[in-house]
Amino acid sequence: MPERELQGESFVRLSTFLVPVLADLKTAIESGVLTSSPKPGLTLLESLEIVETAVKKGETTRGLMEPLYDIRDSLLKTTGFETHLLKFELFIFFTSTGQVSLKELLDSLSDEDLDELIHQTEVCLKSETTYQIVLKRALISTVFLSNSKNFMAQIVHYGFTGDIRKEKFDQPFFHFLFKLLARYPLTFPFQISLLASYISDASLKNEVEQMLGVAKDEYQGSFVESHANWDLCEHAELRMIRSLRENGILLLTDSLGEGLILLKFYGKLTGLVLKSFTTKSGQIITQGLWVSPVSTKLRADLKQTFDRSKARVPLTSFNGDWVFMRGVDDENFKRDREPTTSEGNNFEGVLLEARKIKNNPPNILKRAYQAVTKKMPKNYRQLNDENPE
């Protein structure tokens, strides 16, 4: 992943968050309490001095990521520094998550919002038991790093060994973050849906539903945050464009006929959420989220519906589990230089094309279906059953 560092005023403000942590760590390194495993390159003290210089100057420099991760890795292996590790990791997440979108979010925050975010973070990290510290570290890190990653694998990687599905994100930090990210649904659809699955505060979820303008749907299946080792690469957007171009799609609608999920049949059997909606159980599924059907019967039913020349059917016609994959990325659409929609190749263009699908008369749909099946590889079903990209 290319190095992406937070620049500008947000870095200056976030740097103050790390100053007392660096002072404690320097003392620990000099006293020999905190050490790094022998390897070529910088010593741990040299790494800390590079980070300290960047923080004091309030600016990033190329090559800052390696020292940051060197210190983080040493903290992971040393007991007694759990709170320091949390703050250090949080600084890394806020400044270099690999998501330009998070940089843009932080740069756009008002002083009041950013101060509140840091305050809520510090409150959240104050914990009396090792279990709570590890849990919060796992939750915070996963919220920021799970986009297009395996949620459970990330949780385990960050040190939590319990049953995460029995936990709740019901601390003020996560409530604040939930409302904050809901202002940017197309930027953080994965994180919003993930947080919604773990927050139990009904009034807060209702407030976010209003912010998102969700449709109420009676779909009885569930959406899970992780399944096996499934993920979704950057070619999904291109394959959605190809599916639209050759009519290899299936539109899943609400009871009023409005599109909720546009399913593509090239590459992974994966759908793009066109409009935020809630399921019968109250789950919030956010616009701009890629989702894939998991249940064997659900996958078979969707393919059979497509094979019968259907182009749009109610989501409630099906039942079974789906899995969150990642948020849509408009940059990936731009790899296809041939415009497919009047809006260009982007999420808005997909929305425009999806609206046309429900107005197509059956004879056009049938001809489109015949055309796409001729162009599809004959073994597309097996390919999709294996869920390849």
The 8 nearest C-alpha neighbors of each residue, nearest first, counted from 0:
[[1, 2, 97, 3, 96, 98, 95, 64],
 [2, 0, 3, 97, 4, 98, 95, 96],
 [1, 3, 0, 4, 97, 95, 64, 61],
 [4, 2, 97, 95, 1, 5, 99, 98],
 [3, 5, 95, 94, 6, 2, 59, 97],
 [4, 6, 94, 102, 10, 95, 3, 7],
 [7, 5, 10, 4, 59, 58, 8, 9],
 [6, 8, 9, 10, 11, 5, 58, 106],
 [7, 9, 11, 10, 12, 6, 106, 57],
 [8, 10, 12, 11, 106, 7, 13, 105],
 [11, 9, 13, 8, 12, 7, 14, 6],
 [10, 12, 57, 8, 14, 9, 13, 7],
 [13, 11, 9, 14, 10, 15, 8, 16],
 [12, 14, 10, 16, 15, 11, 9, 90],
 [15, 13, 11, 16, 54, 12, 17, 10],
 [16, 14, 18, 17, 13, 12, 11, 54],
 [15, 17, 14, 13, 18, 19, 117, 12],
 [16, 18, 20, 15, 14, 19, 21, 87],
 [17, 19, 21, 15, 20, 16, 22, 14],
 [20, 18, 22, 21, 17, 23, 16, 15],
 [19, 21, 17, 23, 18, 22, 83, 24],
 [22, 20, 24, 18, 23, 19, 25, 17],
 [21, 23, 19, 25, 20, 24, 18, 26],
 [24, 22, 20, 26, 21, 25, 27, 19],
 [23, 25, 27, 21, 26, 22, 28, 20],
 [26, 24, 28, 22, 27, 23, 21, 29],
 [25, 27, 29, 23, 24, 28, 30, 22],
 [26, 28, 24, 32, 30, 33, 25, 29],
 [29, 27, 33, 31, 25, 30, 26, 32],
 [28, 30, 26, 31, 27, 25, 32, 44],
 [29, 31, 27, 28, 32, 26, 33, 25],
 [30, 32, 28, 33, 29, 27, 34, 26],
 [33, 31, 27, 30, 28, 34, 29, 77],
 [32, 34, 28, 27, 31, 77, 35, 73],
 [35, 33, 28, 31, 32, 73, 36, 43],
 [34, 36, 73, 43, 37, 33, 42, 69],
 [35, 37, 38, 34, 73, 43, 72, 42],
 [38, 36, 35, 39, 42, 34, 40, 43],
 [37, 39, 36, 40, 41, 35, 42, 43],
 [40, 38, 41, 37, 42, 36, 35, 43],
 [39, 41, 38, 42, 37, 46, 43, 45],
 [40, 42, 45, 46, 43, 39, 66, 44],
 [43, 41, 45, 44, 46, 40, 35, 37],
 [42, 44, 46, 45, 35, 47, 41, 70],
 [45, 43, 47, 46, 42, 48, 28, 25],
 [46, 44, 48, 42, 47, 43, 41, 49],
 [47, 45, 66, 43, 49, 44, 48, 41],
 [46, 48, 44, 50, 45, 49, 51, 43],
 [47, 49, 51, 45, 50, 46, 52, 44],
 [50, 48, 52, 46, 47, 51, 45, 53],
 [49, 51, 47, 53, 48, 52, 54, 46],
 [50, 52, 48, 54, 49, 53, 47, 55],
 [53, 51, 55, 49, 54, 50, 48, 56],
 [54, 52, 50, 56, 58, 51, 55, 59],
 [53, 55, 57, 51, 14, 52, 56, 50],
 [56, 54, 52, 57, 53, 51, 14, 58],
 [57, 55, 53, 54, 58, 52, 11, 59],
 [56, 58, 11, 54, 55, 53, 10, 14],
 [59, 57, 53, 56, 54, 60, 6, 10],
 [60, 58, 53, 6, 61, 4, 63, 57],
 [59, 61, 63, 62, 58, 53, 4, 64],
 [62, 60, 63, 59, 64, 4, 2, 3],
 [61, 63, 64, 65, 60, 66, 2, 59],
 [62, 64, 61, 65, 66, 60, 67, 50],
 [63, 65, 67, 62, 66, 68, 2, 61],
 [64, 66, 68, 67, 63, 69, 62, 46],
 [67, 65, 46, 69, 68, 64, 63, 70],
 [68, 66, 64, 65, 70, 69, 71, 63],
 [67, 69, 71, 65, 70, 66, 72, 64],
 [70, 68, 66, 72, 71, 67, 65, 73],
 [69, 71, 73, 68, 67, 72, 66, 74],
 [70, 72, 68, 74, 73, 69, 67, 75],
 [73, 71, 75, 69, 74, 70, 68, 76],
 [74, 72, 70, 76, 35, 75, 71, 69],
 [73, 75, 71, 77, 76, 72, 84, 70],
 [76, 74, 72, 73, 77, 71, 84, 78],
 [77, 75, 73, 74, 72, 78, 35, 71],
 [76, 78, 74, 75, 73, 79, 80, 33],
 [79, 77, 80, 76, 81, 74, 75, 33],
 [78, 80, 81, 77, 82, 83, 74, 84],
 [81, 79, 83, 82, 78, 84, 74, 77],
 [80, 82, 84, 83, 79, 85, 132, 78],
 [83, 81, 85, 84, 80, 86, 124, 132],
 [84, 82, 80, 86, 85, 81, 20, 87],
 [85, 83, 87, 81, 82, 86, 74, 88],
 [86, 84, 82, 88, 87, 83, 136, 89],
 [87, 85, 89, 83, 88, 84, 90, 82],
 [86, 88, 84, 90, 89, 85, 83, 91],
 [89, 87, 91, 85, 90, 86, 84, 92],
 [88, 90, 92, 86, 91, 87, 85, 93],
 [89, 91, 87, 93, 88, 92, 94, 86],
 [90, 92, 88, 94, 89, 93, 95, 87],
 [93, 91, 96, 89, 90, 95, 94, 88],
 [92, 94, 90, 91, 95, 89, 96, 101],
 [95, 93, 5, 91, 92, 4, 90, 96],
 [94, 96, 4, 97, 92, 91, 3, 93],
 [97, 95, 92, 98, 94, 93, 144, 91],
 [96, 98, 95, 3, 99, 2, 0, 1],
 [99, 97, 100, 96, 101, 102, 95, 3],
 [98, 100, 102, 101, 103, 97, 3, 96],
 [99, 101, 103, 98, 102, 104, 186, 187],
 [102, 100, 104, 103, 99, 98, 105, 93],
 [101, 103, 99, 105, 100, 104, 5, 106],
 [104, 102, 100, 106, 101, 105, 107, 99],
 [105, 103, 101, 107, 102, 106, 100, 108],
 [104, 106, 102, 108, 107, 103, 101, 9],
 [105, 107, 103, 104, 9, 108, 102, 8],
 [106, 108, 104, 105, 103, 109, 102, 9],
 [109, 107, 105, 106, 112, 113, 104, 110],
 [108, 110, 112, 111, 113, 107, 106, 114],
 [111, 109, 113, 112, 114, 108, 115, 12],
 [110, 112, 114, 109, 113, 115, 108, 116],
 [113, 111, 115, 109, 114, 110, 108, 116],
 [112, 114, 116, 110, 115, 111, 108, 109],
 [115, 113, 111, 117, 116, 112, 110, 118],
 [114, 116, 118, 112, 113, 117, 119, 111],
 [117, 115, 113, 119, 114, 118, 112, 120],
 [118, 116, 120, 114, 115, 119, 121, 113],
 [117, 119, 115, 121, 120, 116, 114, 122],
 [120, 118, 172, 122, 116, 121, 117, 115],
 [119, 121, 117, 123, 118, 122, 172, 116],
 [120, 122, 124, 118, 123, 119, 117, 125],
 [123, 121, 119, 120, 125, 124, 118, 172],
 [124, 122, 120, 121, 125, 119, 172, 170],
 [123, 125, 121, 122, 126, 120, 82, 85],
 [126, 124, 122, 123, 121, 127, 82, 132],
 [125, 127, 128, 124, 132, 131, 123, 129],
 [126, 128, 129, 125, 131, 132, 130, 124],
 [129, 127, 130, 131, 126, 132, 133, 125],
 [128, 130, 132, 131, 133, 127, 126, 81],
 [131, 129, 133, 128, 132, 134, 159, 135],
 [132, 130, 134, 128, 129, 133, 135, 126],
 [131, 133, 129, 135, 130, 134, 126, 136],
 [134, 132, 136, 130, 131, 135, 159, 137],
 [135, 133, 131, 137, 136, 132, 159, 130],
 [136, 134, 138, 132, 137, 133, 139, 131],
 [135, 137, 133, 139, 134, 138, 85, 140],
 [138, 136, 134, 157, 140, 135, 154, 139],
 [139, 137, 135, 141, 136, 140, 142, 134],
 [140, 138, 142, 136, 141, 137, 135, 143],
 [139, 141, 137, 143, 138, 142, 136, 144],
 [140, 142, 144, 138, 145, 143, 139, 137],
 [143, 141, 139, 140, 144, 145, 190, 138],
 [142, 144, 141, 140, 145, 92, 139, 96],
 [143, 145, 141, 146, 142, 140, 96, 148],
 [146, 144, 148, 141, 150, 142, 147, 143],
 [145, 147, 325, 148, 144, 189, 326, 190],
 [148, 146, 325, 230, 324, 145, 231, 149],
 [149, 147, 145, 146, 150, 230, 144, 153],
 [148, 150, 152, 151, 225, 153, 228, 145],
 [149, 151, 153, 225, 152, 145, 148, 154],
 [152, 150, 154, 153, 149, 155, 225, 163],
 [153, 151, 155, 149, 154, 150, 156, 148],
 [152, 154, 156, 150, 151, 155, 141, 157],
 [153, 155, 151, 157, 137, 152, 156, 159],
 [154, 156, 159, 152, 158, 157, 153, 160],
 [157, 155, 153, 154, 158, 152, 159, 137],
 [158, 156, 137, 154, 155, 159, 153, 136],
 [157, 159, 155, 156, 133, 160, 137, 154],
 [160, 158, 155, 134, 154, 161, 133, 137],
 [159, 161, 155, 158, 162, 154, 163, 134],
 [162, 160, 159, 163, 134, 165, 155, 164],
 [163, 161, 164, 165, 160, 166, 159, 151],
 [162, 164, 166, 165, 161, 154, 159, 151],
 [165, 163, 166, 162, 167, 197, 161, 196],
 [166, 164, 163, 162, 167, 161, 197, 168],
 [165, 167, 163, 164, 168, 197, 162, 169],
 [168, 166, 197, 169, 198, 165, 199, 164],
 [167, 169, 198, 197, 170, 173, 166, 194],
 [168, 170, 167, 198, 173, 171, 174, 199],
 [169, 171, 172, 173, 168, 174, 123, 167],
 [172, 170, 174, 173, 175, 119, 169, 123],
 [173, 171, 119, 175, 170, 174, 120, 123],
 [172, 174, 176, 175, 171, 170, 177, 168],
 [175, 173, 171, 177, 176, 172, 170, 178],
 [174, 176, 172, 173, 178, 177, 171, 179],
 [175, 177, 173, 179, 174, 178, 180, 172],
 [178, 176, 174, 175, 180, 179, 173, 181],
 [179, 177, 181, 175, 176, 180, 207, 174],
 [178, 180, 176, 181, 177, 182, 175, 183],
 [179, 181, 182, 183, 177, 178, 176, 187],
 [182, 180, 178, 183, 184, 179, 177, 191],
 [181, 183, 180, 179, 184, 178, 210, 211],
 [182, 184, 181, 186, 180, 185, 187, 179],
 [185, 183, 188, 181, 187, 186, 182, 286],
 [186, 184, 287, 187, 188, 183, 286, 326],
 [185, 187, 183, 184, 188, 100, 326, 287],
 [186, 188, 190, 184, 189, 185, 191, 183],
 [189, 187, 191, 285, 184, 288, 326, 190],
 [190, 188, 192, 187, 326, 191, 325, 193],
 [189, 191, 193, 187, 192, 188, 194, 142],
 [192, 190, 188, 194, 193, 189, 195, 187],
 [193, 191, 195, 189, 190, 194, 284, 283],
 [194, 192, 190, 196, 191, 195, 189, 224],
 [193, 195, 197, 191, 196, 192, 190, 198],
 [196, 194, 192, 198, 193, 197, 191, 283],
 [195, 197, 193, 194, 198, 192, 282, 283],
 [198, 196, 167, 194, 168, 195, 199, 193],
 [197, 199, 168, 195, 169, 167, 200, 196],
 [198, 200, 201, 197, 169, 167, 204, 168],
 [199, 201, 203, 202, 198, 204, 169, 174],
 [202, 200, 204, 203, 199, 205, 198, 206],
 [203, 201, 205, 204, 200, 206, 207, 199],
 [204, 202, 206, 205, 200, 201, 207, 174],
 [203, 205, 207, 201, 206, 202, 208, 200],
 [206, 204, 208, 202, 203, 207, 201, 209],
 [205, 207, 203, 209, 204, 208, 202, 210],
 [208, 206, 210, 204, 209, 205, 211, 203],
 [209, 207, 205, 211, 210, 206, 213, 212],
 [208, 210, 212, 206, 207, 211, 205, 213],
 [211, 209, 207, 208, 212, 206, 181, 182],
 [210, 212, 208, 209, 213, 207, 275, 181],
 [213, 211, 209, 210, 208, 214, 275, 276],
 [212, 214, 276, 275, 211, 208, 215, 277],
 [213, 215, 276, 216, 275, 277, 212, 274],
 [216, 214, 277, 276, 213, 278, 217, 279],
 [215, 217, 278, 218, 277, 253, 214, 279],
 [216, 218, 279, 278, 219, 315, 215, 277],
 [219, 217, 315, 278, 279, 216, 220, 314],
 [220, 218, 279, 217, 318, 278, 221, 280],
 [221, 219, 319, 318, 320, 218, 222, 278],
 [220, 222, 320, 321, 223, 219, 319, 278],
 [221, 223, 321, 322, 320, 323, 224, 220],
 [224, 222, 322, 225, 321, 323, 221, 320],
 [223, 225, 323, 322, 150, 193, 222, 226],
 [226, 224, 150, 223, 149, 322, 151, 323],
 [225, 227, 229, 228, 322, 224, 223, 149],
 [226, 228, 229, 225, 149, 151, 230, 152],
 [229, 227, 226, 149, 230, 225, 152, 148],
 [230, 228, 227, 226, 149, 231, 225, 324],
 [229, 231, 147, 324, 148, 228, 232, 149],
 [232, 230, 147, 324, 233, 235, 325, 229],
 [233, 231, 234, 235, 230, 388, 147, 236],
 [232, 234, 235, 331, 236, 231, 328, 237],
 [235, 233, 237, 236, 232, 238, 331, 388],
 [236, 234, 238, 237, 233, 239, 232, 231],
 [235, 237, 239, 332, 238, 234, 331, 240],
 [238, 236, 240, 234, 239, 235, 332, 241],
 [239, 237, 241, 235, 240, 236, 265, 242],
 [238, 240, 242, 236, 237, 241, 263, 243],
 [241, 239, 237, 243, 238, 242, 244, 236],
 [240, 242, 238, 244, 243, 239, 245, 237],
 [241, 243, 247, 239, 245, 240, 246, 244],
 [244, 242, 246, 240, 241, 245, 239, 247],
 [243, 245, 241, 242, 246, 240, 339, 247],
 [244, 246, 242, 243, 371, 247, 241, 367],
 [247, 245, 243, 248, 242, 244, 367, 371],
 [248, 246, 242, 264, 245, 371, 263, 243],
 [247, 249, 263, 246, 262, 242, 264, 243],
 [248, 250, 310, 262, 311, 261, 251, 305],
 [251, 249, 311, 261, 310, 260, 262, 258],
 [250, 252, 314, 260, 312, 313, 259, 311],
 [253, 251, 258, 313, 259, 257, 256, 314],
 [252, 254, 256, 255, 257, 313, 216, 314],
 [253, 255, 256, 313, 252, 216, 257, 315],
 [256, 254, 253, 257, 252, 313, 258, 216],
 [255, 257, 252, 253, 254, 258, 313, 357],
 [258, 256, 252, 253, 255, 259, 254, 354],
 [257, 259, 252, 251, 260, 250, 256, 273],
 [258, 260, 252, 273, 274, 272, 251, 253],
 [261, 259, 272, 251, 271, 273, 270, 258],
 [262, 260, 250, 270, 271, 249, 251, 272],
 [261, 263, 270, 249, 248, 269, 250, 260],
 [262, 264, 248, 242, 239, 265, 269, 270],
 [265, 263, 247, 268, 248, 266, 242, 262],
 [264, 266, 238, 263, 242, 267, 247, 268],
 [267, 265, 388, 268, 264, 238, 387, 383],
 [266, 268, 386, 388, 269, 387, 383, 265],
 [267, 269, 264, 383, 263, 291, 266, 386],
 [270, 268, 291, 267, 262, 290, 263, 289],
 [271, 269, 262, 261, 290, 289, 260, 263],
 [270, 272, 289, 261, 260, 288, 273, 290],
 [271, 273, 260, 286, 288, 287, 259, 274],
 [274, 272, 259, 286, 260, 271, 287, 258],
 [275, 273, 286, 259, 272, 276, 285, 258],
 [274, 276, 285, 286, 213, 284, 214, 211],
 [277, 275, 214, 213, 284, 215, 283, 274],
 [276, 278, 283, 282, 215, 281, 216, 284],
 [277, 279, 218, 281, 216, 282, 280, 217],
 [278, 280, 217, 281, 218, 219, 216, 277],
 [279, 281, 278, 282, 219, 277, 221, 217],
 [282, 280, 278, 279, 277, 283, 215, 196],
 [283, 281, 277, 278, 280, 196, 284, 195],
 [282, 284, 277, 192, 276, 195, 285, 281],
 [285, 283, 276, 275, 192, 277, 282, 286],
 [284, 286, 275, 188, 192, 288, 283, 287],
 [287, 285, 275, 274, 272, 273, 288, 188],
 [286, 288, 327, 272, 185, 326, 188, 273],
 [289, 287, 326, 188, 272, 286, 271, 325],
 [288, 290, 271, 324, 325, 270, 326, 272],
 [291, 289, 323, 270, 324, 322, 269, 288],
 [290, 292, 269, 321, 322, 270, 293, 268],
 [293, 291, 321, 298, 294, 320, 322, 297],
 [292, 294, 321, 320, 291, 295, 322, 298],
 [293, 295, 297, 320, 319, 296, 292, 298],
 [296, 294, 298, 297, 299, 293, 292, 319],
 [297, 295, 299, 298, 294, 300, 319, 318],
 [296, 298, 300, 294, 299, 319, 295, 301],
 [299, 297, 301, 295, 296, 300, 292, 294],
 [298, 300, 296, 302, 297, 301, 303, 295],
 [301, 299, 303, 297, 302, 298, 296, 304],
 [300, 302, 304, 298, 303, 299, 297, 305],
 [303, 301, 305, 299, 304, 300, 306, 298],
 [302, 304, 306, 300, 305, 301, 299, 307],
 [305, 303, 301, 307, 302, 306, 309, 300],
 [304, 306, 302, 309, 307, 303, 308, 301],
 [307, 305, 303, 308, 304, 302, 309, 368],
 [306, 308, 304, 305, 309, 303, 302, 368],
 [309, 307, 305, 306, 368, 365, 310, 364],
 [310, 308, 305, 307, 304, 311, 249, 312],
 [309, 311, 249, 250, 308, 248, 364, 305],
 [312, 310, 250, 249, 251, 309, 357, 252],
 [311, 313, 251, 252, 314, 250, 310, 316],
 [314, 312, 252, 315, 251, 316, 253, 254],
 [313, 315, 251, 316, 252, 317, 253, 312],
 [316, 314, 218, 317, 313, 217, 318, 219],
 [317, 315, 314, 313, 318, 312, 218, 251],
 [318, 316, 315, 314, 297, 319, 300, 218],
 [317, 319, 220, 297, 219, 315, 316, 320],
 [320, 318, 220, 294, 297, 221, 321, 317],
 [319, 321, 221, 220, 294, 293, 222, 292],
 [320, 322, 292, 222, 293, 291, 223, 290],
 [321, 323, 223, 222, 291, 290, 224, 225],
 [324, 322, 290, 224, 223, 325, 289, 225],
 [323, 325, 289, 290, 147, 230, 231, 322],
 [326, 324, 147, 146, 289, 189, 288, 323],
 [325, 327, 288, 188, 189, 287, 289, 328],
 [326, 328, 287, 288, 289, 329, 325, 185],
 [329, 327, 330, 331, 326, 332, 236, 233],
 [328, 330, 345, 332, 331, 346, 327, 333],
 [331, 329, 333, 328, 332, 334, 345, 236],
 [330, 332, 329, 333, 328, 334, 236, 233],
 [333, 331, 329, 236, 344, 330, 334, 345],
 [332, 334, 335, 331, 330, 344, 336, 329],
 [333, 335, 332, 331, 336, 237, 330, 344],
 [336, 334, 333, 337, 332, 237, 344, 338],
 [335, 337, 334, 338, 333, 344, 332, 339],
 [336, 338, 335, 339, 344, 343, 333, 334],
 [339, 337, 343, 340, 344, 336, 341, 335],
 [338, 340, 344, 337, 343, 244, 240, 341],
 [341, 339, 343, 342, 348, 338, 344, 352],
 [340, 342, 343, 348, 339, 338, 351, 344],
 [343, 341, 348, 340, 347, 344, 345, 351],
 [344, 342, 340, 338, 341, 348, 345, 339],
 [343, 345, 332, 338, 348, 339, 333, 340],
 [344, 346, 348, 329, 347, 332, 343, 349],
 [345, 347, 349, 348, 329, 350, 344, 327],
 [348, 346, 350, 349, 345, 351, 342, 344],
 [347, 349, 342, 351, 345, 346, 350, 340],
 [350, 348, 346, 352, 351, 347, 353, 345],
 [351, 349, 347, 353, 348, 352, 346, 354],
 [352, 350, 348, 354, 349, 353, 347, 355],
 [351, 353, 349, 355, 354, 350, 348, 356],
 [354, 352, 350, 356, 355, 351, 349, 258],
 [353, 355, 351, 352, 356, 357, 350, 258],
 [356, 354, 352, 353, 358, 357, 359, 351],
 [357, 355, 353, 358, 359, 354, 352, 310],
 [356, 358, 355, 359, 354, 311, 353, 256],
 [359, 357, 355, 356, 360, 354, 361, 353],
 [358, 360, 356, 357, 363, 361, 364, 355],
 [359, 361, 363, 362, 358, 364, 357, 365],
 [362, 360, 364, 363, 365, 359, 309, 308],
 [363, 361, 365, 364, 360, 366, 359, 367],
 [364, 362, 366, 365, 361, 360, 367, 359],
 [363, 365, 361, 367, 362, 366, 368, 360],
 [364, 366, 368, 362, 367, 363, 308, 361],
 [365, 367, 369, 363, 368, 364, 370, 362],
 [368, 366, 364, 370, 365, 369, 246, 363],
 [367, 369, 365, 371, 366, 370, 308, 364],
 [370, 368, 366, 372, 367, 371, 365, 373],
 [371, 369, 367, 368, 373, 372, 366, 374],
 [370, 372, 374, 368, 373, 245, 369, 247],
 [373, 371, 375, 369, 374, 370, 368, 376],
 [374, 372, 371, 370, 375, 369, 376, 377],
 [373, 375, 371, 372, 376, 370, 245, 377],
 [374, 376, 372, 373, 371, 377, 379, 265],
 [377, 375, 379, 378, 374, 373, 372, 380],
 [378, 376, 379, 375, 380, 372, 373, 374],
 [377, 379, 380, 376, 381, 382, 375, 383],
 [380, 378, 382, 376, 381, 377, 383, 375],
 [381, 379, 383, 382, 378, 384, 302, 377],
 [382, 380, 384, 383, 378, 379, 385, 386],
 [381, 383, 379, 380, 385, 384, 378, 387],
 [382, 384, 386, 380, 385, 381, 267, 268],
 [385, 383, 381, 386, 382, 380, 298, 268],
 [384, 386, 383, 382, 387, 381, 267, 380],
 [385, 387, 383, 267, 384, 382, 388, 268],
 [388, 386, 267, 385, 382, 383, 266, 384],
 [387, 266, 267, 386, 232, 231, 234, 235]]
